[in-house]
């Protein structure tokens, strides 16, 4: 068992990217185009660099695209959760 950890993600401290096409990306963990997200809780699975965790919140206008780089660590898989809106594709699928 480890000590619990709590962290507030204050709006002014979270990296955000407003895209020219009207899309938005909020970066909570990992990195994107030179921006760095915050650090995960110190004793969590996400804190282990071998797990290469990335947490983004992305909003895109219809018809636009975004490329989130895959992990450079062998065996790390990414999971995408589409919350609302139109269907999308990942790697052409």
PyMOL Python script that loads the backbone (N, CA, C, O; Angstrom):
from pymol import cmd

cmd.read_pdbstr("""\
ATOM      1  N   UNK A   1       0.848  -1.173   0.000  1.00  0.00           N
ATOM      2  CA  UNK A   1       0.000   0.000   0.000  1.00  0.00           C
ATOM      3  C   UNK A   1       0.896   1.239   0.000  1.00  0.00           C
ATOM      4  O   UNK A   1       1.944   1.260   0.645  1.00  0.00           O
ATOM      5  N   UNK A   2       0.473   2.259  -0.725  1.00  0.00           N
ATOM      6  CA  UNK A   2       1.228   3.517  -0.765  1.00  0.00           C
ATOM      7  C   UNK A   2       0.348   4.651  -0.270  1.00  0.00           C
ATOM      8  O   UNK A   2      -0.877   4.538  -0.224  1.00  0.00           O
ATOM      9  N   UNK A   3       0.998   5.742   0.098  1.00  0.00           N
ATOM     10  CA  UNK A   3       0.263   6.922   0.531  1.00  0.00           C
ATOM     11  C   UNK A   3      -0.548   7.476  -0.644  1.00  0.00           C
ATOM     12  O   UNK A   3      -0.047   7.527  -1.767  1.00  0.00           O
ATOM     13  N   UNK A   4      -1.786   7.890  -0.399  1.00  0.00           N
ATOM     14  CA  UNK A   4      -2.575   8.487  -1.489  1.00  0.00           C
ATOM     15  C   UNK A   4      -1.975   9.828  -1.912  1.00  0.00           C
ATOM     16  O   UNK A   4      -1.261  10.481  -1.150  1.00  0.00           O
ATOM     17  N   UNK A   5      -2.282  10.210  -3.125  1.00  0.00           N
ATOM     18  CA  UNK A   5      -1.775  11.473  -3.657  1.00  0.00           C
ATOM     19  C   UNK A   5      -2.925  12.209  -4.328  1.00  0.00           C
ATOM     20  O   UNK A   5      -3.799  11.589  -4.933  1.00  0.00           O
ATOM     21  N   UNK A   6      -2.921  13.508  -4.223  1.00  0.00           N
ATOM     22  CA  UNK A   6      -3.966  14.325  -4.826  1.00  0.00           C
ATOM     23  C   UNK A   6      -3.319  15.535  -5.469  1.00  0.00           C
ATOM     24  O   UNK A   6      -2.423  16.147  -4.888  1.00  0.00           O
ATOM     25  N   UNK A   7      -3.768  15.883  -6.665  1.00  0.00           N
ATOM     26  CA  UNK A   7      -3.214  17.046  -7.346  1.00  0.00           C
ATOM     27  C   UNK A   7      -4.340  17.778  -8.073  1.00  0.00           C
ATOM     28  O   UNK A   7      -5.138  17.164  -8.781  1.00  0.00           O
ATOM     29  N   UNK A   8      -4.392  19.074  -7.893  1.00  0.00           N
ATOM     30  CA  UNK A   8      -5.356  19.896  -8.630  1.00  0.00           C
ATOM     31  C   UNK A   8      -4.750  20.265  -9.980  1.00  0.00           C
ATOM     32  O   UNK A   8      -3.564  20.584 -10.064  1.00  0.00           O
ATOM     33  N   UNK A   9      -5.545  20.223 -11.014  1.00  0.00           N
ATOM     34  CA  UNK A   9      -5.120  20.665 -12.340  1.00  0.00           C
ATOM     35  C   UNK A   9      -5.742  22.045 -12.581  1.00  0.00           C
ATOM     36  O   UNK A   9      -6.765  22.166 -13.255  1.00  0.00           O
ATOM     37  N   UNK A  10      -5.119  23.067 -12.027  1.00  0.00           N
ATOM     38  CA  UNK A  10      -5.631  24.424 -12.172  1.00  0.00           C
ATOM     39  C   UNK A  10      -5.516  24.853 -13.634  1.00  0.00           C
ATOM     40  O   UNK A  10      -4.496  24.604 -14.278  1.00  0.00           O
ATOM     41  N   UNK A  11      -6.540  25.484 -14.146  1.00  0.00           N
ATOM     42  CA  UNK A  11      -6.608  25.856 -15.557  1.00  0.00           C
ATOM     43  C   UNK A  11      -5.375  26.625 -16.021  1.00  0.00           C
ATOM     44  O   UNK A  11      -4.872  26.385 -17.119  1.00  0.00           O
ATOM     45  N   UNK A  12      -4.891  27.532 -15.205  1.00  0.00           N
ATOM     46  CA  UNK A  12      -3.752  28.351 -15.625  1.00  0.00           C
ATOM     47  C   UNK A  12      -2.430  27.576 -15.620  1.00  0.00           C
ATOM     48  O   UNK A  12      -1.428  28.065 -16.143  1.00  0.00           O
ATOM     49  N   UNK A  13      -2.417  26.377 -15.038  1.00  0.00           N
ATOM     50  CA  UNK A  13      -1.189  25.570 -14.980  1.00  0.00           C
ATOM     51  C   UNK A  13      -1.182  24.386 -15.948  1.00  0.00           C
ATOM     52  O   UNK A  13      -0.200  23.646 -16.009  1.00  0.00           O
ATOM     53  N   UNK A  14      -2.256  24.200 -16.699  1.00  0.00           N
ATOM     54  CA  UNK A  14      -2.355  23.076 -17.627  1.00  0.00           C
ATOM     55  C   UNK A  14      -2.044  23.591 -19.028  1.00  0.00           C
ATOM     56  O   UNK A  14      -2.608  24.594 -19.464  1.00  0.00           O
ATOM     57  N   UNK A  15      -1.145  22.902 -19.730  1.00  0.00           N
ATOM     58  CA  UNK A  15      -0.794  23.313 -21.090  1.00  0.00           C
ATOM     59  C   UNK A  15      -1.942  23.063 -22.058  1.00  0.00           C
ATOM     60  O   UNK A  15      -2.556  21.996 -22.060  1.00  0.00           O
ATOM     61  N   UNK A  16      -2.216  24.068 -22.876  1.00  0.00           N
ATOM     62  CA  UNK A  16      -3.297  23.986 -23.863  1.00  0.00           C
ATOM     63  C   UNK A  16      -2.784  24.466 -25.201  1.00  0.00           C
ATOM     64  O   UNK A  16      -1.912  25.331 -25.283  1.00  0.00           O
ATOM     65  N   UNK A  17      -3.343  23.887 -26.247  1.00  0.00           N
ATOM     66  CA  UNK A  17      -3.007  24.281 -27.606  1.00  0.00           C
ATOM     67  C   UNK A  17      -4.297  24.578 -28.346  1.00  0.00           C
ATOM     68  O   UNK A  17      -5.171  23.717 -28.453  1.00  0.00           O
ATOM     69  N   UNK A  18      -4.418  25.805 -28.863  1.00  0.00           N
ATOM     70  CA  UNK A  18      -5.543  26.161 -29.722  1.00  0.00           C
ATOM     71  C   UNK A  18      -5.065  26.079 -31.162  1.00  0.00           C
ATOM     72  O   UNK A  18      -4.150  26.798 -31.564  1.00  0.00           O
ATOM     73  N   UNK A  19      -5.686  25.203 -31.932  1.00  0.00           N
ATOM     74  CA  UNK A  19      -5.276  24.971 -33.305  1.00  0.00           C
ATOM     75  C   UNK A  19      -5.921  25.969 -34.256  1.00  0.00           C
ATOM     76  O   UNK A  19      -6.967  26.545 -33.956  1.00  0.00           O
ATOM     77  N   UNK A  20      -5.289  26.164 -35.398  1.00  0.00           N
ATOM     78  CA  UNK A  20      -5.816  27.085 -36.410  1.00  0.00           C
ATOM     79  C   UNK A  20      -7.171  26.656 -36.943  1.00  0.00           C
ATOM     80  O   UNK A  20      -7.967  27.499 -37.356  1.00  0.00           O
ATOM     81  N   UNK A  21      -7.449  25.343 -36.941  1.00  0.00           N
ATOM     82  CA  UNK A  21      -8.727  24.848 -37.457  1.00  0.00           C
ATOM     83  C   UNK A  21      -9.846  24.912 -36.423  1.00  0.00           C
ATOM     84  O   UNK A  21     -10.955  24.447 -36.684  1.00  0.00           O
ATOM     85  N   UNK A  22      -9.569  25.480 -35.256  1.00  0.00           N
ATOM     86  CA  UNK A  22     -10.577  25.588 -34.207  1.00  0.00           C
ATOM     87  C   UNK A  22     -10.509  24.458 -33.198  1.00  0.00           C
ATOM     88  O   UNK A  22     -11.214  24.486 -32.189  1.00  0.00           O
ATOM     89  N   UNK A  23      -9.674  23.467 -33.454  1.00  0.00           N
ATOM     90  CA  UNK A  23      -9.511  22.363 -32.517  1.00  0.00           C
ATOM     91  C   UNK A  23      -8.741  22.803 -31.284  1.00  0.00           C
ATOM     92  O   UNK A  23      -8.050  23.822 -31.291  1.00  0.00           O
ATOM     93  N   UNK A  24      -8.873  22.012 -30.227  1.00  0.00           N
ATOM     94  CA  UNK A  24      -8.185  22.319 -28.970  1.00  0.00           C
ATOM     95  C   UNK A  24      -7.602  21.038 -28.389  1.00  0.00           C
ATOM     96  O   UNK A  24      -8.192  19.964 -28.507  1.00  0.00           O
ATOM     97  N   UNK A  25      -6.443  21.162 -27.763  1.00  0.00           N
ATOM     98  CA  UNK A  25      -5.810  20.040 -27.082  1.00  0.00           C
ATOM     99  C   UNK A  25      -5.387  20.513 -25.704  1.00  0.00           C
ATOM    100  O   UNK A  25      -4.702  21.528 -25.575  1.00  0.00           O
ATOM    101  N   UNK A  26      -5.788  19.789 -24.683  1.00  0.00           N
ATOM    102  CA  UNK A  26      -5.352  20.044 -23.315  1.00  0.00           C
ATOM    103  C   UNK A  26      -4.463  18.882 -22.922  1.00  0.00           C
ATOM    104  O   UNK A  26      -4.850  17.723 -23.067  1.00  0.00           O
ATOM    105  N   UNK A  27      -3.281  19.184 -22.428  1.00  0.00           N
ATOM    106  CA  UNK A  27      -2.280  18.165 -22.133  1.00  0.00           C
ATOM    107  C   UNK A  27      -2.139  17.995 -20.626  1.00  0.00           C
ATOM    108  O   UNK A  27      -1.684  18.901 -19.928  1.00  0.00           O
ATOM    109  N   UNK A  28      -2.537  16.817 -20.129  1.00  0.00           N
ATOM    110  CA  UNK A  28      -2.427  16.539 -18.700  1.00  0.00           C
ATOM    111  C   UNK A  28      -1.176  15.732 -18.364  1.00  0.00           C
ATOM    112  O   UNK A  28      -0.609  15.895 -17.284  1.00  0.00           O
ATOM    113  N   UNK A  29      -0.746  14.873 -19.264  1.00  0.00           N
ATOM    114  CA  UNK A  29       0.453  14.053 -19.019  1.00  0.00           C
ATOM    115  C   UNK A  29       1.104  13.717 -20.348  1.00  0.00           C
ATOM    116  O   UNK A  29       0.432  13.666 -21.378  1.00  0.00           O
ATOM    117  N   UNK A  30       2.390  13.492 -20.328  1.00  0.00           N
ATOM    118  CA  UNK A  30       3.247  13.153 -21.448  1.00  0.00           C
ATOM    119  C   UNK A  30       3.659  14.423 -22.155  1.00  0.00           C
ATOM    120  O   UNK A  30       3.908  15.432 -21.495  1.00  0.00           O
ATOM    121  N   UNK A  31       3.741  14.413 -23.488  1.00  0.00           N
ATOM    122  CA  UNK A  31       4.180  15.600 -24.220  1.00  0.00           C
ATOM    123  C   UNK A  31       3.518  15.645 -25.587  1.00  0.00           C
ATOM    124  O   UNK A  31       3.031  14.637 -26.101  1.00  0.00           O
ATOM    125  N   UNK A  32       3.514  16.837 -26.158  1.00  0.00           N
ATOM    126  CA  UNK A  32       2.945  17.024 -27.488  1.00  0.00           C
ATOM    127  C   UNK A  32       3.575  18.273 -28.094  1.00  0.00           C
ATOM    128  O   UNK A  32       3.444  19.364 -27.541  1.00  0.00           O
ATOM    129  N   UNK A  33       4.254  18.120 -29.220  1.00  0.00           N
ATOM    130  CA  UNK A  33       4.871  19.233 -29.954  1.00  0.00           C
ATOM    131  C   UNK A  33       5.638  20.193 -29.038  1.00  0.00           C
ATOM    132  O   UNK A  33       5.452  21.408 -29.101  1.00  0.00           O
ATOM    133  N   UNK A  34       6.486  19.643 -28.204  1.00  0.00           N
ATOM    134  CA  UNK A  34       7.326  20.460 -27.338  1.00  0.00           C
ATOM    135  C   UNK A  34       6.690  20.865 -26.016  1.00  0.00           C
ATOM    136  O   UNK A  34       7.391  21.326 -25.116  1.00  0.00           O
ATOM    137  N   UNK A  35       5.369  20.702 -25.878  1.00  0.00           N
ATOM    138  CA  UNK A  35       4.709  20.993 -24.602  1.00  0.00           C
ATOM    139  C   UNK A  35       4.817  19.765 -23.709  1.00  0.00           C
ATOM    140  O   UNK A  35       4.791  18.630 -24.184  1.00  0.00           O
ATOM    141  N   UNK A  36       4.937  20.006 -22.431  1.00  0.00           N
ATOM    142  CA  UNK A  36       5.010  18.900 -21.474  1.00  0.00           C
ATOM    143  C   UNK A  36       3.822  18.960 -20.539  1.00  0.00           C
ATOM    144  O   UNK A  36       3.435  20.030 -20.069  1.00  0.00           O
ATOM    145  N   UNK A  37       3.248  17.797 -20.275  1.00  0.00           N
ATOM    146  CA  UNK A  37       2.141  17.704 -19.333  1.00  0.00           C
ATOM    147  C   UNK A  37       2.665  17.606 -17.910  1.00  0.00           C
ATOM    148  O   UNK A  37       3.874  17.577 -17.681  1.00  0.00           O
ATOM    149  N   UNK A  38       1.763  17.557 -16.979  1.00  0.00           N
ATOM    150  CA  UNK A  38       2.137  17.460 -15.575  1.00  0.00           C
ATOM    151  C   UNK A  38       2.649  16.075 -15.215  1.00  0.00           C
ATOM    152  O   UNK A  38       2.572  15.141 -16.013  1.00  0.00           O
ATOM    153  N   UNK A  39       3.170  15.957 -14.009  1.00  0.00           N
ATOM    154  CA  UNK A  39       3.665  14.676 -13.530  1.00  0.00           C
ATOM    155  C   UNK A  39       2.530  13.888 -12.890  1.00  0.00           C
ATOM    156  O   UNK A  39       1.688  14.459 -12.198  1.00  0.00           O
ATOM    157  N   UNK A  40       2.503  12.572 -13.120  1.00  0.00           N
ATOM    158  CA  UNK A  40       1.471  11.744 -12.494  1.00  0.00           C
ATOM    159  C   UNK A  40       1.740  11.594 -10.999  1.00  0.00           C
ATOM    160  O   UNK A  40       2.817  11.961 -10.530  1.00  0.00           O
ATOM    161  N   UNK A  41       0.784  11.062 -10.250  1.00  0.00           N
ATOM    162  CA  UNK A  41       1.024  10.824  -8.825  1.00  0.00           C
ATOM    163  C   UNK A  41       2.289   9.988  -8.636  1.00  0.00           C
ATOM    164  O   UNK A  41       2.527   9.054  -9.402  1.00  0.00           O
ATOM    165  N   UNK A  42       3.100  10.307  -7.634  1.00  0.00           N
ATOM    166  CA  UNK A  42       4.437   9.714  -7.507  1.00  0.00           C
ATOM    167  C   UNK A  42       4.472   8.191  -7.367  1.00  0.00           C
ATOM    168  O   UNK A  42       5.425   7.567  -7.835  1.00  0.00           O
ATOM    169  N   UNK A  43       3.490   7.584  -6.753  1.00  0.00           N
ATOM    170  CA  UNK A  43       3.525   6.130  -6.536  1.00  0.00           C
ATOM    171  C   UNK A  43       2.576   5.382  -7.464  1.00  0.00           C
ATOM    172  O   UNK A  43       2.225   4.235  -7.187  1.00  0.00           O
ATOM    173  N   UNK A  44       2.156   6.005  -8.550  1.00  0.00           N
ATOM    174  CA  UNK A  44       1.191   5.376  -9.444  1.00  0.00           C
ATOM    175  C   UNK A  44       1.874   4.607 -10.571  1.00  0.00           C
ATOM    176  O   UNK A  44       3.066   4.782 -10.825  1.00  0.00           O
ATOM    177  N   UNK A  45       1.114   3.768 -11.230  1.00  0.00           N
ATOM    178  CA  UNK A  45       1.573   3.035 -12.399  1.00  0.00           C
ATOM    179  C   UNK A  45       2.024   4.015 -13.477  1.00  0.00           C
ATOM    180  O   UNK A  45       2.993   3.755 -14.191  1.00  0.00           O
ATOM    181  N   UNK A  46       1.326   5.136 -13.594  1.00  0.00           N
ATOM    182  CA  UNK A  46       1.641   6.134 -14.617  1.00  0.00           C
ATOM    183  C   UNK A  46       2.981   6.825 -14.368  1.00  0.00           C
ATOM    184  O   UNK A  46       3.560   7.378 -15.303  1.00  0.00           O
ATOM    185  N   UNK A  47       3.482   6.809 -13.155  1.00  0.00           N
ATOM    186  CA  UNK A  47       4.747   7.471 -12.840  1.00  0.00           C
ATOM    187  C   UNK A  47       5.961   6.683 -13.355  1.00  0.00           C
ATOM    188  O   UNK A  47       7.063   7.225 -13.441  1.00  0.00           O
ATOM    189  N   UNK A  48       5.758   5.425 -13.691  1.00  0.00           N
ATOM    190  CA  UNK A  48       6.853   4.604 -14.211  1.00  0.00           C
ATOM    191  C   UNK A  48       7.082   4.974 -15.678  1.00  0.00           C
ATOM    192  O   UNK A  48       6.187   4.765 -16.498  1.00  0.00           O
ATOM    193  N   UNK A  49       8.246   5.513 -16.034  1.00  0.00           N
ATOM    194  CA  UNK A  49       8.507   5.937 -17.415  1.00  0.00           C
ATOM    195  C   UNK A  49       8.356   4.807 -18.441  1.00  0.00           C
ATOM    196  O   UNK A  49       8.111   5.071 -19.618  1.00  0.00           O
ATOM    197  N   UNK A  50       8.502   3.556 -18.005  1.00  0.00           N
ATOM    198  CA  UNK A  50       8.355   2.425 -18.917  1.00  0.00           C
ATOM    199  C   UNK A  50       6.921   2.261 -19.414  1.00  0.00           C
ATOM    200  O   UNK A  50       6.691   1.589 -20.420  1.00  0.00           O
ATOM    201  N   UNK A  51       5.953   2.866 -18.722  1.00  0.00           N
ATOM    202  CA  UNK A  51       4.551   2.770 -19.137  1.00  0.00           C
ATOM    203  C   UNK A  51       4.165   3.880 -20.102  1.00  0.00           C
ATOM    204  O   UNK A  51       3.132   3.782 -20.764  1.00  0.00           O
ATOM    205  N   UNK A  52       4.968   4.931 -20.197  1.00  0.00           N
ATOM    206  CA  UNK A  52       4.820   5.995 -21.195  1.00  0.00           C
ATOM    207  C   UNK A  52       3.376   6.503 -21.318  1.00  0.00           C
ATOM    208  O   UNK A  52       2.820   6.565 -22.414  1.00  0.00           O
ATOM    209  N   UNK A  53       2.785   6.863 -20.176  1.00  0.00           N
ATOM    210  CA  UNK A  53       1.387   7.284 -20.139  1.00  0.00           C
ATOM    211  C   UNK A  53       1.223   8.693 -20.695  1.00  0.00           C
ATOM    212  O   UNK A  53       1.978   9.598 -20.341  1.00  0.00           O
ATOM    213  N   UNK A  54       0.238   8.874 -21.562  1.00  0.00           N
ATOM    214  CA  UNK A  54      -0.112  10.187 -22.088  1.00  0.00           C
ATOM    215  C   UNK A  54      -1.594  10.434 -21.888  1.00  0.00           C
ATOM    216  O   UNK A  54      -2.414   9.572 -22.206  1.00  0.00           O
ATOM    217  N   UNK A  55      -1.947  11.592 -21.367  1.00  0.00           N
ATOM    218  CA  UNK A  55      -3.362  11.917 -21.154  1.00  0.00           C
ATOM    219  C   UNK A  55      -3.651  13.261 -21.806  1.00  0.00           C
ATOM    220  O   UNK A  55      -3.105  14.293 -21.415  1.00  0.00           O
ATOM    221  N   UNK A  56      -4.525  13.224 -22.810  1.00  0.00           N
ATOM    222  CA  UNK A  56      -4.909  14.412 -23.569  1.00  0.00           C
ATOM    223  C   UNK A  56      -6.428  14.533 -23.580  1.00  0.00           C
ATOM    224  O   UNK A  56      -7.140  13.532 -23.499  1.00  0.00           O
ATOM    225  N   UNK A  57      -6.908  15.742 -23.679  1.00  0.00           N
ATOM    226  CA  UNK A  57      -8.321  15.981 -23.982  1.00  0.00           C
ATOM    227  C   UNK A  57      -8.315  16.769 -25.281  1.00  0.00           C
ATOM    228  O   UNK A  57      -7.787  17.880 -25.338  1.00  0.00           O
ATOM    229  N   UNK A  58      -8.904  16.191 -26.329  1.00  0.00           N
ATOM    230  CA  UNK A  58      -8.855  16.787 -27.661  1.00  0.00           C
ATOM    231  C   UNK A  58     -10.274  17.057 -28.149  1.00  0.00           C
ATOM    232  O   UNK A  58     -11.152  16.200 -28.049  1.00  0.00           O
ATOM    233  N   UNK A  59     -10.483  18.257 -28.677  1.00  0.00           N
ATOM    234  CA  UNK A  59     -11.742  18.620 -29.317  1.00  0.00           C
ATOM    235  C   UNK A  59     -11.411  19.053 -30.732  1.00  0.00           C
ATOM    236  O   UNK A  59     -10.588  19.945 -30.938  1.00  0.00           O
ATOM    237  N   UNK A  60     -12.055  18.419 -31.711  1.00  0.00           N
ATOM    238  CA  UNK A  60     -11.781  18.729 -33.112  1.00  0.00           C
ATOM    239  C   UNK A  60     -13.067  19.088 -33.845  1.00  0.00           C
ATOM    240  O   UNK A  60     -14.115  18.489 -33.604  1.00  0.00           O
ATOM    241  N   UNK A  61     -12.983  20.063 -34.737  1.00  0.00           N
ATOM    242  CA  UNK A  61     -14.144  20.344 -35.582  1.00  0.00           C
ATOM    243  C   UNK A  61     -14.300  19.216 -36.605  1.00  0.00           C
ATOM    244  O   UNK A  61     -13.335  18.522 -36.927  1.00  0.00           O
ATOM    245  N   UNK A  62     -15.501  19.044 -37.103  1.00  0.00           N
ATOM    246  CA  UNK A  62     -15.780  17.988 -38.078  1.00  0.00           C
ATOM    247  C   UNK A  62     -14.843  18.085 -39.277  1.00  0.00           C
ATOM    248  O   UNK A  62     -14.624  19.166 -39.823  1.00  0.00           O
ATOM    249  N   UNK A  63     -14.297  16.947 -39.675  1.00  0.00           N
ATOM    250  CA  UNK A  63     -13.430  16.881 -40.843  1.00  0.00           C
ATOM    251  C   UNK A  63     -11.961  17.145 -40.575  1.00  0.00           C
ATOM    252  O   UNK A  63     -11.143  16.967 -41.478  1.00  0.00           O
ATOM    253  N   UNK A  64     -11.588  17.564 -39.365  1.00  0.00           N
ATOM    254  CA  UNK A  64     -10.170  17.828 -39.100  1.00  0.00           C
ATOM    255  C   UNK A  64      -9.488  16.584 -38.543  1.00  0.00           C
ATOM    256  O   UNK A  64     -10.151  15.619 -38.162  1.00  0.00           O
ATOM    257  N   UNK A  65      -8.173  16.612 -38.499  1.00  0.00           N
ATOM    258  CA  UNK A  65      -7.368  15.474 -38.058  1.00  0.00           C
ATOM    259  C   UNK A  65      -6.330  15.939 -37.056  1.00  0.00           C
ATOM    260  O   UNK A  65      -5.970  17.116 -37.010  1.00  0.00           O
ATOM    261  N   UNK A  66      -5.859  15.007 -36.261  1.00  0.00           N
ATOM    262  CA  UNK A  66      -4.749  15.263 -35.349  1.00  0.00           C
ATOM    263  C   UNK A  66      -3.895  14.003 -35.297  1.00  0.00           C
ATOM    264  O   UNK A  66      -4.414  12.890 -35.375  1.00  0.00           O
ATOM    265  N   UNK A  67      -2.611  14.180 -35.167  1.00  0.00           N
ATOM    266  CA  UNK A  67      -1.701  13.040 -35.056  1.00  0.00           C
ATOM    267  C   UNK A  67      -1.073  13.055 -33.669  1.00  0.00           C
ATOM    268  O   UNK A  67      -0.321  13.965 -33.318  1.00  0.00           O
ATOM    269  N   UNK A  68      -1.394  12.039 -32.896  1.00  0.00           N
ATOM    270  CA  UNK A  68      -0.790  11.854 -31.586  1.00  0.00           C
ATOM    271  C   UNK A  68       0.314  10.821 -31.785  1.00  0.00           C
ATOM    272  O   UNK A  68       0.030   9.702 -32.209  1.00  0.00           O
ATOM    273  N   UNK A  69       1.559  11.165 -31.491  1.00  0.00           N
ATOM    274  CA  UNK A  69       2.644  10.226 -31.761  1.00  0.00           C
ATOM    275  C   UNK A  69       2.528   8.946 -30.935  1.00  0.00           C
ATOM    276  O   UNK A  69       2.152   8.977 -29.764  1.00  0.00           O
ATOM    277  N   UNK A  70       2.858   7.818 -31.573  1.00  0.00           N
ATOM    278  CA  UNK A  70       2.843   6.553 -30.839  1.00  0.00           C
ATOM    279  C   UNK A  70       4.043   6.508 -29.905  1.00  0.00           C
ATOM    280  O   UNK A  70       4.998   7.270 -30.057  1.00  0.00           O
ATOM    281  N   UNK A  71       3.976   5.618 -28.955  1.00  0.00           N
ATOM    282  CA  UNK A  71       5.061   5.471 -27.994  1.00  0.00           C
ATOM    283  C   UNK A  71       6.315   4.950 -28.689  1.00  0.00           C
ATOM    284  O   UNK A  71       6.240   4.132 -29.606  1.00  0.00           O
ATOM    285  N   UNK A  72       7.443   5.430 -28.245  1.00  0.00           N
ATOM    286  CA  UNK A  72       8.719   4.930 -28.756  1.00  0.00           C
ATOM    287  C   UNK A  72       9.185   3.708 -27.975  1.00  0.00           C
ATOM    288  O   UNK A  72      10.215   3.119 -28.301  1.00  0.00           O
ATOM    289  N   UNK A  73       8.442   3.328 -26.959  1.00  0.00           N
ATOM    290  CA  UNK A  73       8.797   2.180 -26.132  1.00  0.00           C
ATOM    291  C   UNK A  73       8.100   0.937 -26.675  1.00  0.00           C
ATOM    292  O   UNK A  73       6.876   0.906 -26.804  1.00  0.00           O
ATOM    293  N   UNK A  74       8.879  -0.071 -26.988  1.00  0.00           N
ATOM    294  CA  UNK A  74       8.369  -1.336 -27.524  1.00  0.00           C
ATOM    295  C   UNK A  74       7.321  -1.935 -26.596  1.00  0.00           C
ATOM    296  O   UNK A  74       7.542  -2.045 -25.390  1.00  0.00           O
ATOM    297  N   UNK A  75       6.192  -2.318 -27.155  1.00  0.00           N
ATOM    298  CA  UNK A  75       5.149  -2.993 -26.389  1.00  0.00           C
ATOM    299  C   UNK A  75       4.128  -2.074 -25.733  1.00  0.00           C
ATOM    300  O   UNK A  75       3.107  -2.557 -25.243  1.00  0.00           O
ATOM    301  N   UNK A  76       4.370  -0.762 -25.706  1.00  0.00           N
ATOM    302  CA  UNK A  76       3.400   0.157 -25.110  1.00  0.00           C
ATOM    303  C   UNK A  76       2.280   0.400 -26.105  1.00  0.00           C
ATOM    304  O   UNK A  76       2.531   0.735 -27.263  1.00  0.00           O
ATOM    305  N   UNK A  77       1.057   0.234 -25.659  1.00  0.00           N
ATOM    306  CA  UNK A  77      -0.111   0.434 -26.514  1.00  0.00           C
ATOM    307  C   UNK A  77      -0.885   1.648 -26.020  1.00  0.00           C
ATOM    308  O   UNK A  77      -0.905   1.933 -24.823  1.00  0.00           O
ATOM    309  N   UNK A  78      -1.513   2.352 -26.932  1.00  0.00           N
ATOM    310  CA  UNK A  78      -2.333   3.518 -26.596  1.00  0.00           C
ATOM    311  C   UNK A  78      -3.809   3.136 -26.679  1.00  0.00           C
ATOM    312  O   UNK A  78      -4.189   2.264 -27.460  1.00  0.00           O
ATOM    313  N   UNK A  79      -4.628   3.789 -25.877  1.00  0.00           N
ATOM    314  CA  UNK A  79      -6.072   3.586 -25.896  1.00  0.00           C
ATOM    315  C   UNK A  79      -6.735   4.921 -26.156  1.00  0.00           C
ATOM    316  O   UNK A  79      -6.396   5.925 -25.529  1.00  0.00           O
ATOM    317  N   UNK A  80      -7.679   4.931 -27.080  1.00  0.00           N
ATOM    318  CA  UNK A  80      -8.404   6.144 -27.439  1.00  0.00           C
ATOM    319  C   UNK A  80      -9.853   5.992 -26.997  1.00  0.00           C
ATOM    320  O   UNK A  80     -10.505   4.995 -27.309  1.00  0.00           O
ATOM    321  N   UNK A  81     -10.348   6.980 -26.275  1.00  0.00           N
ATOM    322  CA  UNK A  81     -11.747   6.998 -25.861  1.00  0.00           C
ATOM    323  C   UNK A  81     -12.435   8.137 -26.589  1.00  0.00           C
ATOM    324  O   UNK A  81     -12.120   9.303 -26.350  1.00  0.00           O
ATOM    325  N   UNK A  82     -13.369   7.817 -27.475  1.00  0.00           N
ATOM    326  CA  UNK A  82     -14.152   8.841 -28.165  1.00  0.00           C
ATOM    327  C   UNK A  82     -15.399   9.064 -27.330  1.00  0.00           C
ATOM    328  O   UNK A  82     -16.209   8.155 -27.150  1.00  0.00           O
ATOM    329  N   UNK A  83     -15.548  10.279 -26.822  1.00  0.00           N
ATOM    330  CA  UNK A  83     -16.616  10.546 -25.875  1.00  0.00           C
ATOM    331  C   UNK A  83     -17.907  10.959 -26.566  1.00  0.00           C
ATOM    332  O   UNK A  83     -18.981  10.478 -26.207  1.00  0.00           O
ATOM    333  N   UNK A  84     -17.815  11.840 -27.547  1.00  0.00           N
ATOM    334  CA  UNK A  84     -19.031  12.229 -28.260  1.00  0.00           C
ATOM    335  C   UNK A  84     -18.653  12.749 -29.635  1.00  0.00           C
ATOM    336  O   UNK A  84     -17.504  13.114 -29.885  1.00  0.00           O
ATOM    337  N   UNK A  85     -19.621  12.777 -30.507  1.00  0.00           N
ATOM    338  CA  UNK A  85     -19.372  13.296 -31.847  1.00  0.00           C
ATOM    339  C   UNK A  85     -19.283  12.197 -32.885  1.00  0.00           C
ATOM    340  O   UNK A  85     -19.674  11.054 -32.648  1.00  0.00           O
ATOM    341  N   UNK A  86     -18.765  12.569 -34.031  1.00  0.00           N
ATOM    342  CA  UNK A  86     -18.683  11.650 -35.167  1.00  0.00           C
ATOM    343  C   UNK A  86     -17.652  10.563 -34.930  1.00  0.00           C
ATOM    344  O   UNK A  86     -16.802  10.670 -34.046  1.00  0.00           O
ATOM    345  N   UNK A  87     -17.742   9.532 -35.726  1.00  0.00           N
ATOM    346  CA  UNK A  87     -16.773   8.447 -35.685  1.00  0.00           C
ATOM    347  C   UNK A  87     -15.430   8.940 -36.204  1.00  0.00           C
ATOM    348  O   UNK A  87     -15.375   9.904 -36.968  1.00  0.00           O
ATOM    349  N   UNK A  88     -14.383   8.309 -35.808  1.00  0.00           N
ATOM    350  CA  UNK A  88     -13.052   8.668 -36.274  1.00  0.00           C
ATOM    351  C   UNK A  88     -12.281   7.428 -36.671  1.00  0.00           C
ATOM    352  O   UNK A  88     -12.781   6.309 -36.552  1.00  0.00           O
ATOM    353  N   UNK A  89     -11.082   7.625 -37.136  1.00  0.00           N
ATOM    354  CA  UNK A  89     -10.215   6.504 -37.499  1.00  0.00           C
ATOM    355  C   UNK A  89      -8.886   6.636 -36.784  1.00  0.00           C
ATOM    356  O   UNK A  89      -8.446   7.738 -36.457  1.00  0.00           O
ATOM    357  N   UNK A  90      -8.258   5.508 -36.549  1.00  0.00           N
ATOM    358  CA  UNK A  90      -6.915   5.454 -35.977  1.00  0.00           C
ATOM    359  C   UNK A  90      -6.110   4.540 -36.875  1.00  0.00           C
ATOM    360  O   UNK A  90      -6.481   3.386 -37.091  1.00  0.00           O
ATOM    361  N   UNK A  91      -5.003   5.056 -37.402  1.00  0.00           N
ATOM    362  CA  UNK A  91      -4.171   4.289 -38.341  1.00  0.00           C
ATOM    363  C   UNK A  91      -5.002   3.724 -39.487  1.00  0.00           C
ATOM    364  O   UNK A  91      -4.786   2.593 -39.921  1.00  0.00           O
ATOM    365  N   UNK A  92      -5.947   4.514 -39.971  1.00  0.00           N
ATOM    366  CA  UNK A  92      -6.763   4.102 -41.109  1.00  0.00           C
ATOM    367  C   UNK A  92      -7.873   3.129 -40.787  1.00  0.00           C
ATOM    368  O   UNK A  92      -8.592   2.692 -41.686  1.00  0.00           O
ATOM    369  N   UNK A  93      -8.027   2.783 -39.522  1.00  0.00           N
ATOM    370  CA  UNK A  93      -9.089   1.844 -39.124  1.00  0.00           C
ATOM    371  C   UNK A  93     -10.167   2.566 -38.369  1.00  0.00           C
ATOM    372  O   UNK A  93     -11.147   1.948 -37.950  1.00  0.00           O
TER     373      UNK A  93
END
""", "prot")
cmd.dss("prot")
cmd.show_as("cartoon", "prot")
cmd.util.cbc("prot")
cmd.orient("prot")
